[in-house]
């Protein structure tokens, strides 16, 4: 890979886009009904606590990706298979995001386009950018983040002007108590999208400033949480909780409510743009994490693996599930069965081993 150093502003923008990803357009946290916006905020706090663990490991091993210090801490015979499992996880997550993106795109606008064609175009564009280097990906994110923010501001102003926003739809708060909110946090919101920051354990060695870097990433996570929470509150106050819960892409009908006389209409193309940008960057980060892992574990040059890896991600996404409903159900189950093992259990074991090693080496005389 060579020694690449990525600035803090670029890291902030790529983190923010990664967190927004597909979460911005789907009905995130709707297990909590009209309190979905609250469950997203609570989930983000839990997510930042989990990320603090990743930041601790990064501070101890600033030059190594996760696949490197897993082998250092667990030994070659346990560490190498665990590192390989992480590479498979990143490929699986990239494939799932690719399936999300291509299916949502087909649902939103390109109704007759074959999924395989949409997926191929997406993964090839991702492979092209990664061939240019991870730093190019992060620099590009800055431009697209500006575009997403401008679309968000424009959409909000237009919805308010067209009189579609009714804040009473958010009331009463906590109508069924705190249990649905807590359940939504535990089953979904702390893992998706915040637990997925496990991918950044592979990118953090490229931080230009090891001291401030984790703080900047945590700030981006909280900024994303505020934006996701705000978007869900906006969806609910425009459509009502029932419609949002039934809609796979609630941002679409929300934005289509914009109608100012006959002058501004059919602005849902903006949602499609946000969707494409979000999916692209989220998938690209998982793709990059898998490539860095392969390069670190097997010593193969990063660029040599780009197109073989792209093919694997493409076929993973196509073979993932027979239908989008099955894909979403499977994703929901993975969030509280398989992913916590990788995103919580293994990092906790690594943190404990690191602490014990630090403790005993400090006690050892001279």
N, C-alpha and C positions, 0 to 999 in steps of 0.2 A: 504493500500500500504506500510505502514511503511515509515520511513524517508529515502529516497534514495537520495544521492547526486551524480550528474554526472559531471565529469571533463570538462574543457573547450575544450580540444582537441577532446574528444568524441562528444561534442555538435557541434563542427565545422564540424566534418566528417559526422554526421547524417544529419545536415542541408544541407551540400553540396550534399550528395547523394539524399536527399529528393527533392532538387531543380532540380537536373539533371533528376531524375526519368524517366518518359516517354518522357519528353521534349527533351532529347538528341537524340532520334531516330526518332521523328516525324518531319513533315515539319513546324516547329515553325516560326511564323511571316511572312509566305509567302504571306500574304495579301499585303505586301510591296514589293513583287517581289524580285529583286536582292539586294534590300536594307534591306532584312530581318534581317541581322546581326545588322544593326543600330537600327532597331525597338526593338530588344531584349535588347540592351544596354539602350535605353531610358526607356523602360518598367521597367528595373531593378531599375533605379533611382526612378521612381514613386513607385515601390514596397518597396524600402528601406524607403521612406517617410511614407508609410502606416505602415510599421513595427515599425517605430519610435513611432507611436501612441500606438501600442501594448506594446512596451518597457516602455512607460510612465505609462501605467496602471499596468504593472508588478512591476515597482519601487514603486508604491503606495501600492500595495498589493502583496508583494513578496512571501507570504506563500500560496496564493490562486490561483487556476486555474480560467480560464474565467467563468466557470459555478458558481464559488463561488462569485466572485465580481459582477457578473450580478445580483445575488439575493440581495447582500448587497446594491447595488446602486439603483436598480429599485423596491426593496421591494419584499416580498414573492409572491404576487399574479400576478405581471407582470414578475418578475425575473425568477420564476420557469418555466413557459411555454417557456420563451426565452431560458433558459438553455437547456430545453428539445429539442427545435428546433436546437440548436447547436449540440447536440448529434446525432440527425437525419441527420444533414448536414455531420458530420464526417463519419457516417455509409454510407451515399450516396456516398461520395467522395471515400471512401475505395472500395465500390462496383464498382464504375466507373473505378477506377484504376485496379481493378482485371479483369474487362471486357477488358480494354485496353491491359493488359499484356497477358491474355490467347488468345485473338484474334490475337494479333501481333505475338505471338509465333506460333500459328497455321498457320498464313500466311507465316511466315519466314521459318520454318523447318517442324513442325509436322502437315503436311497438312491433314492427315486422323484422327488425334486424336480428340475425342469429347471435345468440350469446357468445358463441365461440369467436366470431369476428370482433365483437366489441371487446372481449377479454384479451384477444391477441393484440389489438391496437393499444390497449392500456398497458399491457405488460411490456410491449416493445418500446413504448415511449419511456417507461420507467427504466428499462435496461439501458436505453440510449443515454439518459441523464447520468445513471450510475457509472456508465463506461467513462464518462467525462470526469467522474470523481465525486466523492461525498461532499466536498466543499462546494461544488457547483450546485448540487441538490439544495444545500442550505442557503446559498446565495439566491437561488431561484425562489425559495420559499418566501423571502422578504417581499418580492414583487407581488406574489399571489396572495399573501396575507393582507397586503394593502387593498387589493381588489375585493377580497371577502369582507373586510371591514366596511368598505364603501358601499357594497351591496346591502350589508346589514343596516347601515345608517339610512340609506335610501328607502329600504323596505319598511323600516319602522316609521319614518316620516309619512310615507304614502298611506300606510295602514291607519295612522292617526287621522290624517286629513280625510280619508274616505269614510271615517266614522265607524270602522269595523271593530275597534277595541272596546270591550266591555269588562272592566276589572272586576265587576260583581261575580263573574263566572269563576273567579278564583276563591270565592267565599262559599261556605264557611271553611276556615282553615282547620286542619286536623279533625274533621267531622267524625271520623271513625277512630279517633285516638292516634297514638304514635306508632301502633303496631304495624300498619301497612307501610309506613315510611321506613321503619327499621328493616322490615322484611325486604323491601325494594333495595335498600342499601346493601344488605348482606347477599342478596341473590344476584344483584346486577351492578349497582352504581359504583361500588369501590373498585370492582374489577374492570368494568367497561365504562369509560375508557381509561381510568386512572391506573389500574394495575398493569395495563399494557406497557407502561413506562419501563418494564423489564427490558424492552428493546434498546433503551438508551444506555444500559450498562455496556453495550457494545460500542456505542458512539462516544461515550464520555472521555475515553483516552485522547480524543482529538480536541478537547477543550483547550482554548488558548490560555485560559486563566483557571487553574485548578481550584483556587480558593473561592472565587465568586461564582464559578460555573454552576454548582448544585443549587445555589440560591436563585440564580437566574432561571433555571429549569423549574424550580418549585414555584417561582412567581408566575411563570408561563402556565403551569398547571392550574393555579388558582384563578388566573385571568380566564382560562378556558372554561373553568367551572362556572364563573359568573356569566359568561356568554351563553353557555349551554342552559343554565338555569333561567336566564332571561328569555332565551328563545322558547323554552317549554312554557314559561308563564305567558308569553305572547301568543303561542299556539292555542293555549287553553282559553285565554281571554277573548280570542277571536272566534274559535270554533266551539268551545265547550269541551269538557273532559271526555264525554261519551264519544264524540266524533274523533278526537285525537287518539283515544284508545283503540278505535277500530281501524284507523288509517295507518298503513305501513310507512307512509311518507307525509306526516302531518304538515310539514313546512310548505308542501305543494298547495293544498287547498287554502292554507292561511294566506299565502302570497297572492293566490288567484282571487282573493276577496278585494284586492286593490282595484278600484274602479273609480276614477275621477272623471265624471261626465263621460264623454266619448273620447277623451283626450289620452288618458293613460290606461291601457288594459293589457291583458295577456303578458304580464311580466314574470310568469312562472319560469321563463327561460333562465332567469337569474338563479333560481333554486338549482336548476340543472348544472349551471356553471359552478356553484358552490359545491355541489355533490361531486362533480368530476375533480375539482381541485382537492377536496378533502380526501377522497379515495386515493387519488394519485400519490399524495404525500404520505398518507398512512401506509399504503402498500410499499412505497419506496423505502421507508424507514425499516420495515420488517425485512424487506429484500436485502437492504444494505447490512442489517444485523446478521442475517444468515451468511452473506458473503464474507464478512469480517470473521465470523466464527469458523467457516470452512478454511479460510486463509490461515487463521491462527492454529487450528487443530491439525490440519493436514499439510500445512506449509506450501499450499498451492497458491500461485499468484492470483490475487483478487480478480483481475480482469478476465483471466482465463475461464473463470467459473460463471461469469455473468449470464451467458446465453444458455448453457446447460441448466443453470438454476432457474432461469426464466421459464424454460420448458416444463420443469418439474412443477413450478408454481401454477402455470397455466393448466396443466392436467389435474393438479390437486383441486383447483377451483372448479373444473368441469365435472370431476367425479365426486365432488363433495356431498351432494344430495340430489335427489330426483326432482325436487321442487323447492321453490323459495321458502314455502312454509316449513318444509322439513329442515331446510338449511337454518332457518331462524330458531326452530325448536332445538335443534342439535346445538346451536350456538348458546342458547339459554342454559342448556344442561352443562355444557363445558365450563361456563362461567363459575359454577359453584362445585364442580367435581374435579376436573383435570387441571384447570388453570391455577387454582390456589396452590397446588403442589409446586408448580414452577415459580409462581410469583410471590409466594409467602414461605412455604415450608423449606425449600432448598436455601433461599437467602438467609433465613433465620439460622439454619444449621451452619452456614458459612460465617455468619456474624459471631455466633457462639465460639466456633473454632478459632477465629481471628482474635477474639477477646481473650480466650484462654492462652493462646500463644503469646500475646502481648504481655499478659499478666505474668506468665512463667519466665519469659525472657527478661522482664524487668526485675524479677526476684533473683535471677541467677547472678551471683557475684561476678563483677568485672569480667 
